[in-house]
Amino acid sequence: MTTATAPAAIRPLAAVHLREALTAAADHRPAAALAALLHIDPQSWTAIEQRAALLGTDLIDMLATAAREGTP
């Protein structure tokens, strides 16, 4: 029997920073996207990576999609 482990929690402020990063990428403002990402705490960063992996993607792909398709 295997036990599923729940992904780590994403802190609310980290979610805001992720949203800011995706919006900045969509607006073709890479410096602002990077600045927003740098504000994400390590535990939330891990949780974001875990959730992205569950969706079959990663943060780089999410940012590239935002930049390609516009405002998320």
N, C-alpha and C positions, 0 to 999 in steps of 0.2 A: 504494500500500500504506500502511495506517495502522498506527501502533504504539500499542498499548494501554499506558497508564501505570497502574501499580499505585497504589492509594490509599496515602497516607502511613500510617505506623505509629501505632497507639494505644499509648501507654505503659501498662504494667500498673496503675500508680497512677491514671492517668486513667480507666481502665476501672472501677476501684473507685469513683471519684468519680461516674462516670456512673450506675453501679448504685445508689449512695446517693441520687442525685438522683431517679431513677425510683421508688425505694422511698418516698422522702419524698413525692413527688407522689401516689403511690398511697395513702399514708396521710393525704393532705390536709394536708401540712405544707409550704406553699410557701416559707417562709423557709429551712427546712432544705434544700429542693431547690435553691434559689438559692445557698446557701452551698456546697453540694457542687459545683455547676457552676463557681463562681468559683475552685475549686482546680484546674481542668483547664488544663494548659499549652497554649500556642498551637498547637504542632504537632499534638498529640493532638486539639485542638478541630477543626482542619482535617480530620483523618482521620475523626473522628466525623461531621462534616458530609458528607464524601464518601461514606462508607458508608451513611448515612441516605438520601442522594440515590440511590444505587444500588438501594435498597429502595423508592424512590418516596415517601419521606417526609422529614420534617425533625425537628429536635430539639423544636420546639414541639408538633408532632403526637404525637411519642413521649411527651412529658410529659402532654399532654392525654389520651391513651389510657390511660396509667398511672393518672391521676387518676380517670378514668371507670370503668375496669375493675378497679381494685384492684391488689394486690401483683403485680409482674411475675414 
